[in-house]
Structures are given as C-alpha cells and as structure tokens.
Amino acid sequence: MAGRYRDLSANARLVMFTMALNARDTGTEHEPARTYFRGWEHLAQVALARDGYDATIERAVNRAVRELVDAGAIKVVGRRHGTRHGLAMYELVDL
C-alpha cells in the first residue's frame, strides 16, 4: 500500500479491499474482468460492518469511493445492465 495509496483513509482502504475481493478475476460475456458491481450497501455491510440503511453510512461509502477514484485506484465504468437505476460498476485499476 505504499506509494500513491498511502494517504487513503481507513474506510477507503477497506472499501478497496472489499472491491478487490469481490471483483471478477476473469471476464464473462456480460461482465468484464476486474469489475466490482455489488453496490454501496454491500460495501457498507462488508467493508464498514454496518447493517441497514443509514444516510451517514451511505455518505461514508460515497466518500471512500470518491477517494479511490481520485487516487486512480478505480474508475466508474457505468451501471449494471445499462439502466439508470442499476448498481454502479467500477473497474479496479492497477491494484
């Protein structure tokens, strides 16, 4: 984690690890490799150990994701199933 990721918050690191553990190693016909698509609620439950909806935890996950995008660890690649309301998909870059 040295180098460009050393300044990430603890939440951002936990979110990054959770994304990496849940992203596909190899792509499929419908989902590319290194893509996380399980949504913020999964990150809240698994990475930050919070259950149920809470605006505070949603903001914490969004902040962590924004940190990862700004650090270049992930990039937004669209929404699952191409719908406006689908879960956001993130490509894990250079982890």
Stockholm file with secondary structure:
# STOCKHOLM 1.0

chainA/1-95         MAGRYRDLSANARLVMFTMALNARDTGTEHEPARTYFRGWEHLAQVALARDGYDATIERAVNRAVRELVDAGAIKVVGRRHGTRHGLAMYELVDL
#=GR chainA/1-95 SS CCGGGTTCCHHHHHHHHHHHHHSCSSCCSSSCTTEECSCHHHHHHHTSCCCSCCHHHHHHHHHHHHHHHHHTSEEEEEEGGGCTTSCEEEEECCC
#=GC SS_cons        CCGGGTTCCHHHHHHHHHHHHHSCSSCCSSSCTTEECSCHHHHHHHTSCCCSCCHHHHHHHHHHHHHHHHHTSEEEEEEGGGCTTSCEEEEECCC
//
